Each structure stands twice: as C-alpha cells, then as structure tokens.
Amino acid sequence: MQLTVNGRESDVPDGTGLPGLLESLGLRVGSVVVEHNGTALLRSELPGVQLQDGDRLELVRAVAGG
C-alpha cells in the first residue's frame, strides 16, 4: 500500500500497523509524535492504528534537552 510519510511516498506491506511502520523506520513508539491524516495521536492510541492505503503521516522525533 502507498503511504505519505513526512511528505514522501512510501510503499509498505498491506496490513502494516503503525508500530510496525515505526519499527521499520528505526523509531520507537515513545520517541515520536505522530500525526495521522491530520490528527495528532496520543501515545496510547499508536498501538491500535492499522494503516490504510493513502494514509498521510507526519512523524516528529521527541527531543529532550535544556
């Protein structure tokens, strides 16, 4: 299926869940803020997201510092 991730087209296997996509990109669920089709998701919502063809994702790494 085709997804748009941070403005770039990406092919992923059908049935891919959001945690699986993040893992394939070398990211941990707790280390990124995710916007799915224009809606910011809570960390607790991420495991239940099943991706669909045409979905749009924005992934932003959470960075701590001072």
C-alpha positions as CSV (number, residue, x, y, z in Angstrom):
1,M,0.0,0.0,0.0
2,Q,1.1,3.6,-0.6
3,L,1.5,6.0,2.4
4,T,2.8,9.5,2.5
5,V,5.3,9.8,5.4
6,N,6.7,13.3,6.1
7,G,5.7,14.3,2.6
8,R,7.4,11.4,0.8
9,E,5.6,8.5,-0.9
10,S,6.4,5.2,0.7
11,D,5.4,1.6,-0.1
12,V,4.6,-0.7,2.8
13,P,3.1,-4.2,3.0
14,D,-0.7,-4.4,3.3
15,G,-1.8,-4.9,6.9
16,T,1.1,-2.9,8.4
17,G,0.3,-1.3,11.7
18,L,1.7,1.9,12.9
19,P,4.1,0.3,15.5
20,G,5.4,-1.9,12.7
21,L,6.0,1.0,10.4
22,L,7.8,3.0,13.2
23,E,10.0,-0.1,13.9
24,S,10.9,-0.4,10.2
25,L,12.0,3.2,10.3
26,G,14.2,2.6,13.3
27,L,11.9,4.6,15.6
28,R,10.3,3.6,19.0
29,V,6.6,4.3,19.7
30,G,7.5,6.5,22.7
31,S,10.2,8.5,20.8
32,V,8.0,10.2,18.1
33,V,4.9,12.4,17.9
34,V,2.6,11.1,15.2
35,E,0.0,12.9,13.1
36,H,-2.2,10.5,11.2
37,N,-4.3,12.0,8.4
38,G,-4.2,15.4,10.1
39,T,-5.0,14.3,13.6
40,A,-2.3,14.2,16.3
41,L,-2.4,10.9,18.2
42,L,-1.8,10.2,21.8
43,R,0.9,7.7,22.6
44,S,-1.7,5.3,24.0
45,E,-3.5,5.3,20.6
46,L,-0.5,4.3,18.5
47,P,-0.6,0.5,19.0
48,G,-4.2,0.3,17.7
49,V,-3.7,2.2,14.4
50,Q,-4.0,0.0,11.4
51,L,-2.7,1.8,8.3
52,Q,-4.7,2.1,5.1
53,D,-3.7,2.8,1.5
54,G,-3.4,6.6,1.0
55,D,-2.8,7.5,4.7
56,R,-0.8,10.6,5.4
57,L,1.6,10.5,8.4
58,E,3.9,13.2,9.9
59,L,6.5,11.8,12.3
60,V,8.4,14.1,14.6
61,R,11.1,12.9,16.9
62,A,10.6,14.0,20.5
63,V,13.8,15.5,21.8
64,A,14.6,16.3,25.4
65,G,17.1,18.9,26.4
66,G,17.7,22.0,28.3
